[in-house]
Amino acid sequence: MEAMVTPSRTPFSPFLSSQLKPIPKPTLHLHSPIPSPPPKDATATATTFTLQQTKEIHGHIIRTQFRPTNILPAQSSPQAQLNFLITSYIKNNTPSAALNLYARMRETAASPDNFTVPSVLKACAQLSSLRQGMEIHGFVIKAGFHWDVFVHNSLMQMYSECGSLGFATKLFDEMPDRDVVSWSTMIRSYAWCKLFDEAIELVREMLRSGIRPSEVAIINMLNLFADVGEFTKGRPVHTYLIKNSARESPSVNATTALIDMYVKCGSISAARRVFDRMEEKSTASWAAMIAGFIRSRDMGTAMELLIEMRHNHVFPNEITMLSLVIECGSIGNLELGKWLHAYILRNGFKMSVALGTALVDMYCKCRDLWSAREMFDLMDGKDIAVWTAMIAGYAHTNCIKEAFDLFTQMKDANIKPNEITMVNLLSLCSEAGALDRGRWIHACIDKQGIEMNVVLTTSLVDMYAKCGDINAAYAVFTQTTDRDVCMWNAMINGLAMNGYGEETISLFMEMEKVGVRPNNVTFIGVLRACSHSGLVEEGKQFFSCMEHDYGLVPKVEHYGCMVDLLGRAGHLVEAHELIRRMPNEPNVIIWGALLAACKVHKNPKLGELAAKELLKLEPHSSGYNILLSNIYAIDRRWSEVAEVRKSMKDTGIKKMPGMTAIEVNGVVHEFVMGDASHPQSKKIQAMLSEMQEKLKRAGHVADTSGVYLNIDEEEKETVLNYHSEKLAMAFGLISTPPRTPIRIVKNLRVCDDCHAATKLLTQIYGRVIIVRDRNRFHRFCEGSCSCQDYW
């Protein structure tokens, strides 16, 4: 049988032809039946048709030149038929085909109308394609559709879902007429971006404007208050629903959203009261209530409700199981997650890709990577979501090799990564300090043509900053025009951890000038910058202006930064006084900062006080026990040192070993003190001996003051020689070309001896050595360090 012949196509516009792939030719043959019309009681919408059926209808329309079918109304215009196809492609999760069809409409007489535009904007949002969305926005203005509120609302939603909240806000502010959907869309957009204060203020403004909220608006508001976690702000919405119940009973959906809000705000009793009073309960209502008991770790009641649900002839569906599995992952309840997995299998649920993805994600979040990978490997028809979930699982557990191996397999399977995949890989590179891999991911983003939205760009800035390439971070930052507060924060925190105090303050001033309002995270970055650079007075001024100028009440993290700032500068008494004046109870962050400062400035009395407060809060912390032991050792109170060590041994507390990582040729190598397990151990030991010999010739004298053991000086020097950072540097010297930088990452603070030795090694070997320790970056070059010996 001869294949169907399609008419020749005129070229797409230059903009779209470079962005959109042509839609595959429909597989319809001359004797292929047109899909049967839906039953009379069904609605003839695109949701009725599968992707294959949609392609067949598309083929029929092309072949017959828009001749009416038994699917579409007899009077359907070519424009209406194409609108139908675009909607159907989108509902079948094929947004690229929808955009190709839109581009074809632009070249024909069937020009897009104000019904077409919202659909194609939804396709842009699904693809996170900001550039194509902006092109359609330009068409909207030229075609005169910008007066249409429906089109305006769709543009706002597209911009917010593509990560460009600034454009969405500008559209909202400039709207001549707003309906309830406009307000609801903008509230939801702020909530998505975690700008809860702005979202709540918009709710107030909407109500002041006399706009009566629709059911969707009420649900969006309740979801917002659930995200904020403050049910007191959601109670007025509950009151509104009760007051209007005489005129109009609250819908099941709105009441379910109310249950969900109370659950997420931690008021399980209020949620249960609302649930028990519902006359009609949907599957979603039961799922929300069961998920609430899972969240509050009341597994007995959760199981009872699941059984009661079935007794009431309401049977869990895939969405119910999805929500419960997701909830188990969010609280890390592996036991219940496995029970739900078994329930799904026992009760014959079809293992859809969405449900399989939720199970993989749950196992990953519960840190059961073996079960996650087993589930992943058993799945058929894996989409980008499940590949990303598995990669994210490896990323969150710092399994860098496994994550990148899986990413390679994903590419080999012709699955195109999206921005979420790349954000997870970049976060892994950030934690591991794997700059080479991070650069490779950046190159992949460009090569794959992945849209650089604000979230992905922020991740790139963060990766480069945390890998010590602050110039690359700043280059990405300056090349971006649409910067939100998160991106500014990433750059400010990056400068801070790299020791650029003055530059951080300058960037903060620039942020203010362009009208981006700083938030709590911004001030944490600025205060850290002041702490790492010894800018005590400047830090005090920023801490003071937080509340006075910006209305931001300092949180415990800000007090922790101030204690660290004062403590590093040696103002220990002032730091202790600040703790005493705190409005809230000090936590481990506060006492930990004071204890670390007492160790550096050798104040055993105050250090002992801080350590005892810490051990009340976290008695099984190895770090704080070791710090207390070191405080005693500084004061040569060896009996107390022995007592702390014995207590740790008796209670099974193990010291976290110092570990240093170095990336060479895309592979991350890790070392611990005295490590002899590396395949090149003999060469490393030989280089270590050479380093020690050259250090002695250069006049280096080992600083044993940081070895808090009751042993003789010679033994202390031997301990210092085999610190993990020196092993990593030795490996870097034998594994990388001369004159190239060496980058290492240590999980603890660099000791005084390694710091002094590294400065000399940069002169001896003519290398730049960049060290990221627990607190900050040290850039060693030509015998000096960027921290100026202040760390």
C-alpha positions in Angstrom: 0.0 0.0 0.0 1.4 3.4 -0.9 2.2 5.6 2.1 0.3 8.8 2.7 1.6 11.8 0.9 1.8 15.0 2.8 1.9 18.4 1.1 5.2 20.2 1.0 5.9 22.6 3.9 7.0 26.1 3.7 10.1 26.9 5.9 9.5 28.0 9.5 10.5 31.4 10.5 14.3 31.7 11.1 13.8 32.0 14.9 11.7 28.9 15.2 13.4 26.8 12.6 16.6 26.8 14.7 14.7 25.9 17.9 12.0 23.4 16.9 12.4 19.9 15.5 9.9 18.9 12.8 7.1 16.7 14.0 7.4 13.1 12.9 5.1 12.3 9.9 1.9 10.7 10.9 1.8 6.9 10.5 -1.7 6.9 9.1 -2.2 4.8 6.0 -5.1 5.1 3.5 -7.0 2.2 5.0 -6.3 3.2 8.7 -9.5 3.9 10.4 -10.1 7.3 11.9 -10.5 6.8 15.7 -14.0 6.1 16.7 -15.9 9.0 18.3 -16.1 9.0 22.0 -19.2 7.7 23.8 -22.2 10.0 23.9 -21.7 10.6 27.6 -18.1 11.7 27.2 -16.9 15.1 26.2 -15.1 15.3 22.9 -12.0 16.9 24.1 -8.4 16.1 23.5 -8.1 14.1 26.7 -10.1 11.4 25.0 -7.3 10.7 22.5 -4.0 9.0 22.9 -0.8 10.4 21.2 -1.1 7.8 18.4 -4.8 8.8 17.8 -3.8 12.5 17.8 -1.1 11.8 15.1 -3.7 9.9 13.0 -6.2 12.8 13.2 -3.3 15.1 12.3 -2.5 13.0 9.3 -6.1 12.9 8.2 -6.4 16.7 8.4 -3.3 17.2 6.3 -4.3 14.5 3.8 -7.8 15.8 3.3 -7.0 19.5 3.6 -9.1 20.1 6.7 -12.1 18.1 5.5 -14.5 17.6 8.6 -14.3 14.2 10.3 -16.6 12.3 12.7 -14.3 13.5 15.5 -14.5 17.3 14.9 -17.6 19.4 14.5 -18.8 19.7 10.9 -18.4 23.5 10.9 -14.9 23.4 12.4 -12.6 25.9 10.7 -9.0 25.0 9.9 -8.0 27.2 12.7 -10.2 25.4 15.2 -9.0 22.0 14.0 -5.3 23.0 14.5 -6.2 24.4 17.9 -7.7 21.1 18.8 -4.5 19.3 17.7 -2.2 21.6 19.6 -4.2 21.0 22.8 -4.2 17.3 22.3 -0.5 17.2 21.8 0.1 19.1 25.0 -2.3 16.9 26.9 -0.3 13.9 25.6 2.9 15.5 26.9 4.3 16.2 23.5 4.9 20.0 23.7 7.5 20.0 20.9 4.9 18.8 18.4 2.5 21.5 19.6 5.1 24.2 19.0 5.9 22.8 15.5 2.2 22.9 14.7 2.0 26.5 15.9 5.0 27.4 13.7 3.2 25.9 10.7 0.1 27.9 11.5 2.1 31.1 11.4 3.0 30.2 7.8 -0.5 29.5 6.6 -3.8 31.2 6.4 -4.9 29.5 9.6 -3.2 32.1 11.7 -3.1 31.5 15.5 -5.8 33.2 17.5 -6.3 34.1 21.2 -7.4 30.4 21.8 -4.1 29.1 20.3 -1.7 31.3 22.2 -2.5 30.0 25.8 -2.0 26.4 24.6 1.4 27.1 23.0 2.5 29.1 26.0 1.7 26.0 28.1 4.0 24.0 25.7 6.8 26.5 26.3 6.3 26.2 30.1 6.5 22.3 29.8 9.8 22.7 27.9 11.1 25.5 30.1 11.7 27.3 26.8 11.8 31.0 27.8 13.2 32.1 24.4 10.3 30.6 22.5 7.8 32.0 25.1 9.3 35.5 24.5 8.9 35.0 20.7 5.2 34.1 21.2 4.9 37.2 23.5 6.1 39.3 20.7 3.5 37.8 18.3 0.8 38.5 20.9 1.7 42.2 20.9 1.8 42.4 17.1 -1.5 40.5 16.7 -3.2 42.7 19.3 -4.0 39.9 21.7 -2.5 41.6 24.7 -5.9 43.0 25.6 -7.2 39.5 26.3 -7.0 38.7 30.0 -6.9 34.9 29.3 -3.8 35.4 27.1 -2.2 37.8 29.7 -2.7 35.2 32.4 -1.1 32.5 30.3 1.9 34.7 29.6 2.3 35.3 33.4 2.1 31.6 34.1 4.6 30.8 31.3 7.2 33.3 32.6 6.9 32.1 36.2 7.2 28.4 35.2 10.3 29.2 33.0 11.9 30.8 36.1 11.4 34.5 35.1 9.3 35.8 37.9 10.5 39.4 37.1 8.7 39.3 33.7 5.6 37.8 35.2 5.5 40.5 37.9 5.9 43.2 35.3 3.0 41.8 33.2 0.8 41.6 36.3 1.7 45.2 37.4 0.9 46.5 33.9 -2.4 44.7 33.4 -5.3 47.2 32.8 -7.9 44.6 33.9 -7.3 41.7 36.3 -9.6 38.9 36.9 -9.5 36.4 39.8 -7.3 34.1 37.7 -4.7 36.9 37.3 -4.4 37.3 41.1 -4.4 33.5 41.6 -1.7 33.0 39.0 0.6 35.6 40.5 0.0 34.4 44.1 0.9 30.9 43.0 4.0 32.2 41.1 5.4 33.9 44.2 4.7 30.8 46.2 6.6 28.6 43.7 9.6 30.9 44.1 9.4 30.7 47.9 8.6 34.4 48.1 5.9 33.8 50.7 5.9 37.3 52.2 5.2 38.8 48.7 2.5 36.1 48.1 0.7 36.8 51.4 0.8 40.6 50.7 -0.8 40.0 47.3 -3.5 37.9 48.9 -4.3 40.9 51.2 -4.2 43.3 48.2 -6.6 41.0 46.3 -9.1 41.0 49.1 -8.8 44.8 49.6 -9.6 45.2 45.9 -12.9 43.5 46.4 -12.1 40.5 44.3 -14.1 37.5 45.5 -11.8 34.5 45.4 -12.7 31.6 43.2 -12.3 28.0 44.3 -9.0 27.8 42.5 -7.8 31.0 44.2 -8.9 29.6 47.6 -7.0 26.4 46.9 -3.9 28.4 45.8 -4.1 30.5 49.0 -4.4 27.4 51.2 -1.4 25.8 49.4 0.5 29.0 50.0 -0.2 29.0 53.8 0.7 25.3 53.8 4.1 26.1 52.3 4.7 28.9 54.8 3.8 26.5 57.6 1.7 29.0 59.5 -1.9 27.9 59.9 -2.8 31.1 61.8 -2.6 32.9 58.4 -4.8 30.2 56.8 -7.5 30.4 59.4 -9.2 33.4 57.9 -9.7 31.4 54.7 -11.2 28.6 56.7 -13.5 31.2 58.3 -14.4 32.6 54.9 -15.4 29.0 53.8 -17.6 28.6 56.9 -19.3 32.0 56.5 -20.1 31.3 52.8 -21.3 27.7 53.5 -24.9 28.9 54.0 -24.9 30.3 50.5 -22.5 27.8 48.8 -21.1 24.6 50.4 -17.3 24.4 50.3 -16.2 22.1 47.5 -14.5 18.8 48.2 -11.4 20.1 46.6 -11.2 23.2 48.7 -11.9 21.3 51.9 -9.2 18.8 50.9 -6.8 21.7 50.4 -7.8 22.9 53.9 -6.9 19.5 55.4 -3.6 19.6 53.6 -2.8 23.0 54.9 -3.5 22.0 58.6 -1.4 18.8 58.1 1.6 20.7 56.6 1.4 23.3 59.4 1.6 20.5 62.0 -2.0 20.8 63.3 -3.1 17.2 62.7 -6.0 17.5 65.2 -7.5 20.5 63.2 -7.1 18.5 60.0 -8.9 15.5 61.5 -11.8 17.7 62.6 -12.2 19.1 59.1 -12.0 15.6 57.7 -14.5 14.1 60.0 -17.1 16.8 59.3 -16.9 16.3 55.5 -20.2 14.8 54.2 -18.5 13.7 51.0 -14.9 12.6 50.9 -13.0 12.1 47.7 -10.0 9.7 47.2 -7.8 12.8 47.5 -9.4 13.7 50.9 -8.6 10.3 52.3 -5.1 10.5 50.8 -4.4 13.9 52.4 -5.5 12.8 55.8 -3.5 9.5 55.7 -0.5 11.5 54.4 -0.9 13.8 57.4 -0.6 10.9 59.9 2.4 9.6 58.0 4.0 13.0 58.3 3.3 13.1 62.0 4.7 9.6 62.3 1.5 8.1 63.6 1.7 5.0 61.5 -1.0 3.1 63.4 -3.7 5.7 62.6 -2.5 6.0 59.0 -2.9 2.2 58.6 -6.4 2.3 60.3 -7.5 5.1 57.9 -6.3 3.2 54.9 -8.4 0.1 56.0 -11.4 2.4 56.9 -11.1 4.0 53.4 -11.6 0.6 51.8 -14.5 -0.3 54.1 -16.2 2.9 52.9 -15.8 1.6 49.3 -13.3 4.3 48.5 -10.4 2.5 46.9 -6.9 4.0 46.6 -5.9 4.9 43.1 -2.6 5.6 41.6 -2.7 9.2 42.7 -3.4 8.1 46.3 -0.4 5.8 46.3 1.7 8.4 44.6 1.0 10.9 47.4 1.6 8.4 50.2 4.9 7.2 48.7 6.0 10.8 48.2 5.1 11.5 51.9 7.2 8.5 53.0 10.2 9.9 51.1 9.8 13.4 52.5 10.0 12.1 56.1 12.5 9.3 55.3 10.2 6.4 56.5 11.7 3.5 54.7 9.7 0.8 56.5 6.3 2.3 55.5 7.6 3.0 52.0 8.4 -0.6 51.6 5.0 -1.6 52.9 3.3 0.7 50.4 5.5 -0.8 47.6 4.3 -4.3 48.6 0.7 -3.1 48.8 1.0 -1.7 45.3 2.2 -5.0 44.0 -0.3 -7.1 46.0 -3.3 -5.1 44.8 -2.5 -5.2 41.1 -1.7 -1.6 40.6 -0.2 -0.9 37.1 3.4 0.2 37.7 3.2 3.4 35.7 6.3 5.4 35.0 5.0 8.1 37.5 4.5 5.5 40.3 7.8 3.9 39.6 9.6 7.3 39.7 7.9 8.0 43.0 9.2 4.7 44.5 12.7 5.3 43.1 12.7 8.8 44.6 11.3 7.5 48.0 14.1 4.9 48.2 16.7 7.5 47.3 15.5 9.9 50.0 15.5 7.1 52.5 19.1 6.4 51.5 18.3 2.9 50.3 20.1 3.3 47.0 20.3 -0.5 46.4 16.4 -0.8 46.4 16.2 2.5 44.4 18.5 1.1 41.7 16.8 -2.2 41.6 13.4 -0.5 41.1 15.0 1.7 38.4 16.6 -1.2 36.5 13.2 -3.1 36.5 11.3 -0.2 34.9 10.3 -0.1 31.3 9.9 3.1 29.2 12.0 5.2 31.6 11.5 8.9 31.0 13.7 11.9 32.0 11.9 12.1 35.4 13.0 8.7 36.6 16.6 9.1 35.3 16.8 12.4 37.1 15.4 10.9 40.3 18.0 8.2 40.4 20.8 10.7 39.5 19.5 13.0 42.3 19.7 10.0 44.7 23.3 9.5 44.0 23.9 13.3 44.1 22.4 13.6 47.6 24.5 10.8 48.9 27.7 12.2 47.3 28.1 9.1 45.0 29.8 11.1 42.3 31.1 8.2 40.2 27.7 6.4 40.2 25.8 9.7 39.3 28.1 10.5 36.3 28.1 6.8 35.1 24.3 6.9 35.1 24.3 10.2 33.3 26.4 8.7 30.6 24.0 5.8 30.3 21.1 8.2 30.0 22.8 10.0 27.1 23.5 6.7 25.5 19.8 5.9 25.7 19.1 9.1 23.8 17.3 10.7 26.8 17.9 14.4 26.7 18.7 15.8 30.1 16.7 18.7 31.4 17.6 21.6 33.8 16.6 19.5 36.9 19.1 16.8 35.9 21.8 19.4 35.4 21.0 21.1 38.7 21.5 17.8 40.6 24.8 17.1 38.9 26.0 20.6 39.5 25.1 20.4 43.2 27.1 17.2 43.4 30.1 18.9 41.8 29.7 21.8 44.3 29.8 19.5 47.3 32.8 17.4 46.0 34.7 20.4 44.7 34.9 18.7 41.3 35.6 21.6 39.0 36.5 19.6 35.9 33.3 17.7 36.0 31.4 20.9 36.7 32.9 22.5 33.6 32.0 19.5 31.6 28.4 19.8 32.7 28.4 23.5 31.8 29.6 22.4 28.3 26.9 19.8 28.1 24.2 22.4 28.9 25.4 24.5 26.0 25.8 21.5 23.6 22.4 20.1 24.5 20.7 23.5 24.1 19.1 23.4 27.5 17.4 26.6 28.4 19.4 28.6 30.9 16.7 29.6 33.4 17.4 31.3 36.6 17.6 28.1 38.7 20.1 26.5 36.4 22.2 29.7 36.1 22.2 30.1 39.9 23.4 26.5 40.2 26.3 27.2 37.8 27.3 30.3 39.9 27.1 28.2 43.1 29.2 25.4 41.5 32.0 27.6 40.3 32.1 29.5 43.6 32.2 26.4 45.7 34.9 24.8 43.5 37.1 27.9 44.0 36.8 29.4 40.5 35.3 32.7 41.6 36.1 34.4 38.3 34.0 31.9 36.3 31.2 32.3 38.9 31.3 36.0 38.4 31.4 35.7 34.6 28.2 33.6 34.6 26.6 36.0 37.0 27.4 39.2 35.0 26.3 37.6 31.7 22.8 37.0 33.1 20.3 39.8 32.8 17.3 38.2 34.7 18.8 37.8 38.2 16.5 37.0 41.1 17.4 37.3 44.8 18.6 33.6 44.9 21.2 34.3 42.2 22.5 37.4 44.0 22.7 35.4 47.2 24.7 32.6 45.4 27.2 35.2 44.2 27.4 37.0 47.6 27.9 33.8 49.5 30.5 32.6 46.9 32.5 35.8 47.3 32.2 35.4 51.1 33.5 31.9 51.3 36.3 32.8 49.0 37.4 35.5 51.4 36.4 38.6 49.3 35.0 40.7 52.1 35.1 44.1 50.5 33.9 42.8 47.2 30.9 41.1 48.9 29.9 44.4 50.5 30.2 46.2 47.1 28.0 43.5 45.5 25.4 44.0 48.2 25.3 47.7 47.5 24.9 47.0 43.8 22.0 44.6 44.6 20.3 47.4 46.5 20.8 49.9 43.6 19.1 47.6 41.0 16.1 47.2 43.4 16.5 43.6 44.5 15.5 43.4 48.1 17.9 41.4 50.3 16.5 38.6 52.4 17.7 36.6 55.4 20.0 34.5 53.2 21.6 37.6 51.8 22.6 38.8 55.3 24.0 35.4 56.2 26.4 35.8 53.2 27.4 39.4 54.1 28.0 38.6 57.7 30.1 35.5 56.8 32.1 37.7 54.5 32.8 40.2 57.3 33.7 37.3 59.6 36.2 35.7 57.1 37.8 39.1 56.4 37.9 40.5 60.0 35.5 43.3 59.2 34.1 43.5 62.7 32.6 47.0 62.7 31.1 46.5 59.2 29.6 43.3 60.4 28.0 45.0 63.4 26.5 47.6 61.2 24.9 45.1 58.8 23.6 43.1 61.8 22.0 46.2 63.2 20.5 47.4 59.9 18.8 44.1 59.2 15.9 44.9 61.4 16.0 48.7 61.4 16.3 49.2 57.6 14.8 46.0 56.2 12.4 44.8 58.8 14.2 41.4 59.0 14.3 40.0 62.5 17.8 38.3 63.0 17.5 34.5 63.2 19.7 32.1 65.1 21.9 31.7 61.9 22.6 35.5 62.0 23.5 35.4 65.7 25.8 32.4 64.8 27.5 34.6 62.2 28.0 37.4 64.7 29.4 35.1 67.4 31.8 33.7 64.7 32.7 37.2 63.6 33.5 38.4 67.2 35.1 35.1 68.1 37.5 35.0 65.2 38.6 38.5 66.0 39.3 37.5 69.6 36.4 39.3 71.2 35.3 36.3 73.1 33.7 38.1 76.1 31.7 40.3 73.7 30.6 37.1 71.8 29.5 35.5 75.1 27.6 38.6 76.1 25.8 38.6 72.7 24.7 34.9 73.4 23.4 35.9 76.8 21.3 38.7 75.3 19.8 36.6 72.5 16.0 36.6 72.5 15.9 32.8 71.7 17.7 29.9 73.3 21.1 29.5 71.7 21.6 26.3 69.7 24.5 24.2 68.6 25.4 26.7 65.9 25.9 29.5 68.5 27.8 27.4 71.1 29.8 25.7 68.3 31.0 29.1 67.0 32.1 30.2 70.5 33.8 26.9 71.2 35.8 27.0 67.9 36.9 30.5 68.7 38.0 29.6 72.2 40.1 26.8 70.8 41.8 29.2 68.3 42.4 31.9 70.9 43.2 29.4 73.7 40.6 30.3 76.2 40.0 27.0 78.1 37.7 28.4 80.7 35.1 29.9 78.4 35.7 27.0 75.9 34.8 24.5 78.6 31.6 26.4 79.3 30.6 26.4 75.6 31.5 22.7 75.3 29.3 21.7 78.2 26.4 23.6 76.8 26.9 21.9 73.5 27.1 18.4 75.0 23.8 19.1 76.7 22.2 19.7 73.3 24.1 17.0 71.4 25.7 14.6 73.8 26.7 12.1 71.1 28.4 14.5 68.8 32.0 13.4 68.1 33.1 16.9 66.9 32.1 18.7 70.1 33.6 15.9 72.3 36.9 16.2 70.4 36.8 20.0 70.7 36.3 19.7 74.5 39.2 17.2 74.6 41.4 19.7 72.7 40.4 22.5 75.0 41.6 20.4 78.0 44.8 19.5 76.0 45.6 23.2 75.4 45.5 23.6 79.2 47.5 20.4 79.6 44.8 18.8 81.7 45.6 15.3 80.4 43.4 13.5 83.0 40.3 15.3 81.7 41.4 14.5 78.1 41.6 10.9 79.0 38.2 11.1 80.7 36.5 12.6 77.6 38.2 10.0 75.3 37.1 7.1 77.6 33.5 8.4 77.7 33.5 8.5 73.9 34.7 5.0 73.7 32.2 3.7 76.3 29.3 5.3 74.5 30.4 4.2 71.1 31.1 7.8 69.8 33.6 7.7 67.0 35.7 10.6 65.8 35.0 11.8 62.3 38.2 11.3 60.4 39.8 14.1 58.6 39.3 13.5 54.8 40.7 15.4 51.8 39.6 14.9 48.2 41.3 15.9 45.0 39.9 15.7 41.5 42.4 14.6 38.7 41.2 13.9 35.1 37.6 13.8 36.2 38.1 11.2 39.0 37.8 12.2 42.7 40.5 10.6 44.9 40.0 10.7 48.7 42.6 10.4 51.5 42.5 10.1 55.2 45.5 10.6 57.6 48.2 8.0 57.1 46.4 6.5 54.1 48.3 3.8 52.3 45.4 2.3 50.3 45.8 4.3 47.1 47.1 2.4 44.1 49.9 4.9 43.7 50.7 4.9 47.4 54.5 4.2 47.0 54.8 7.2 44.6 52.8 9.4 47.0 55.0 8.4 50.0 58.1 9.2 47.9 56.7 12.6 47.0 55.7 13.2 50.7 59.3 12.5 51.8 60.6 14.9 49.1 58.1 17.6 50.3 59.3 17.2 53.9 62.9 17.4 52.9 62.4 20.6 50.8 60.2 22.1 53.6 63.0 21.6 56.1 65.6 23.2 53.7 63.2 26.2 53.3 63.2 26.7 57.1 59.9 25.2 57.9 59.5 24.1 61.6 56.6 21.9 62.3 53.9 23.6 64.4 52.9 20.8 66.9 50.5 23.0 68.9 47.6 21.6 67.0 48.4 18.0 68.0 46.4 17.4 71.1 47.9 14.1 72.1 50.1 13.3 75.2 53.1 12.1 73.1 56.6 13.5 72.5 57.4 16.1 69.9 58.9 13.7 67.3 55.8 11.6 67.3 53.7 14.8 66.9 55.8 15.8 63.8 55.2 12.3 62.3 51.4 12.7 62.8 51.5 16.1 61.1 53.5 14.7 58.1 50.7 12.3 57.2 47.7 14.7 57.4 45.2 14.0 54.7 45.7 17.3 52.9 49.4 16.7 52.6 48.7 13.3 51.0 46.3 14.9 48.6 48.8 17.6 47.7 51.5 14.9 47.1 49.2 13.1 44.8 48.4 16.3 43.0 52.1 17.0 42.5 52.8 13.6 40.9 49.5 13.5 38.8 49.2 17.0 37.3 51.4 18.9 34.9 53.9 21.4 36.3 52.6 25.0 36.9 48.9 23.9 36.9 46.8 24.7 40.0 46.1 22.0 42.6 42.6 22.0 44.1 41.7 20.0 47.2 38.7 19.8 49.5 38.9 19.0 53.2 36.0 18.2 55.5 37.6 19.8 58.6 39.5 23.0 59.3 43.0 23.2 57.9 45.5 22.9 60.8 48.1 25.6 61.5 51.0 23.4 60.4 49.5 22.4 57.1 48.5 26.0 56.4 52.1 27.2 57.0 53.6 24.3 55.0 51.3 24.9 52.0 52.4 28.5 51.7 56.0 27.3 51.4 55.1 24.5 49.0 53.7 27.0 46.5 57.1 28.7 46.3 59.0 25.4 46.2 57.0 23.9 43.4 55.7 27.0 41.6 52.1 26.0 42.0 48.9 27.7 43.0 47.2 25.5 45.6 43.5 26.1 46.4 42.1 24.5 49.5 38.4 24.4 50.5 38.1 23.5 54.2 35.0 23.3 56.4 34.8 27.1 56.7 36.2 28.8 53.6 38.6 28.8 50.6 42.3 29.3 50.9 44.2 30.3 47.8 47.9 29.7 48.3 50.2 31.4 45.9 53.9 32.5 46.0 54.2 31.9 49.7 51.0 33.6 50.9 47.3 32.8 51.5 44.3 34.7 50.4 43.0 34.5 54.0 46.0 36.5 55.2 46.4 34.0 58.0 42.9 34.9 59.4 40.7 31.8 59.3 
